[in-house]
Amino acid sequence: MVGSQQGEHHTAWDAHRAEGQGTATQSHGFRWAGDLLEHHHPHFHRGSADHHPPVRRICAQVSTVQTGEPFPVGNLGNDVLLDCEFDPSPANGKKAADASVTWTKDGLPGVVYLYENRAPQLQDQNPLFKDMAQVFPDAVANGNASLLLRSVITEDAGTYRCSVVAPSSQGTVTVNLRVAAFSAPSFSETNGTLTAVAQKWFPEPNVTWSNRNGSTLNATTSLSNNSMGIFRVVTTLSDPLQLDSIYICTIQNSLVRSVTQATVEGTDIFTNTLFSFSSASSAMIPGQALVLVPLLLGWLLC
């Protein structure tokens, strides 16, 4: 039987993960995505995934309006949150709930979303964002002006600006959204060989395999893309599968890297996947360090 389950294995994988988390703390210090969505999106629930405390964020103090994620990466077809926060302190008899929040996108007329007088004001909303964008009133009341974009497409990539006028703060912050496609691979064993299949990647990725000691392994990889340019990845180890062994499959493009540990125990295959993202708007070159932003994907993470 071949399955995908959680498991703890103290190997080079643990060092790899610990190294990445250290990078995150020293750089932009992004929160765990589950914490961020649960904090900003009142309709999001993480389910049974383990709780991970938020990492302290370091934001440029150019105004009292700031973002903890200036370069987020949205997954094609999924929702993405553009982070924007402000000082919610009351002043002159007014509260944070009275704030005016305006989201715009460079190069497009109208607004992406306008929240004012404690209600959405969408008369001048660009039609591209009709029913696709939202700011949450209960979040604004707590100093959170983040924008939820639903089912992102490649055309959603670009520079967004969050402008806030609140009782105790005002200013504008820029968020540069990149859009990619990425998915965790699934693993199977056929005739003594190990194959991994990832259903969606964009831009075009490259694939490498290694063992628990970090030594590179030979593999055959094929990429096929659909009419939208989304790549399906099929990669097979060239060497025969060794029982009770650990294999690491890395799929990476200019924006996203997935590192999956596949542990073979008898007839079972246990997998753990960790995603990380480039930390700036420029493309990532192979081998470049990433700011790790682990995604809480339930069974995918150890």
C-alpha positions, 0 to 999 in steps of 0.5 A: 500500500502506498499512502501519504501521512505525517511522520517525524524523522530526524534527518537532514530534512530537519536541518533544512527546515530549521535553516529556512526558519532561521532565514525567515526570522532574520528577514521579513519575518512573515507569519505562518500563513494559517495564523495570518489568514485566521487573524485577517479573514474571519471566515477562515478556520485552520481545522486540525493543523497544529498551531504555530506562534506568529513570528515577530514582523519587522516593518519599515516605519515610514508611516503608521500604515504598514505591511508585513508582506510587501511581496506576497505570492498568490497561488493561481486559482486560490485566494490571497491576502494582501496585508495592510495594518494601521494604528487603531487607537481612537482620537477625537471621539472616533474609533478605528472602525471609522477609518477610510480604506482605499485599495488601488492597483497601479495601471488600472482606473477606479479602485480595487476596493473602498471602505468608508463610513463603516461600509463598502463604497464600490460605485467606482470599483474597477469591474475586474474586481467585482465580487473578487475583492473584500475588506472586512469591517470587523478587521478594520475596527482592529486596525487591519485593512488587509484586502482579500483577493479571491481566485487569483489569476495571472493578471492580478499580479502587480503593484497594489496600494493601501491608503488609510485615513484613521483617527490616529494614523494615515498613510499609504503602503505598497504591496507587490503581488506575484502570482504563481502556480504550485502544488505538492507532489504525490508519490507512487512506487511502480516496479521498484521505482519512485515517481512524484507527480505535481499537477500545477506549476508556473512559471516553468520549474526545475526538479532535483532529487537528493538522499538524506545525506544531501547527495544528488540523485539521478532522475528523469523529469518530464514537463507538460503544459496546458493551454494556459501554460500551467506545467504538470511535473512527472519525475522518476528516480533512475536508481531502484527504490531502496526500502526504509530510505528517505528521498528529498524531491525539490521543485523550484521556479523563480518564485516558489520552492517546494521541498518534499521528504518522502520516507519509504517504510516497507510498502508505505510512503510517508511525505512531508512538503514545505513551501518557500517563496522568494523574498523580493520582486526580482526573479530567484536564481537557482541556489538563491536563499529564500525567505521561508513562508511555511504553509499549513496544509494539514497532512503535508507538513510535519 
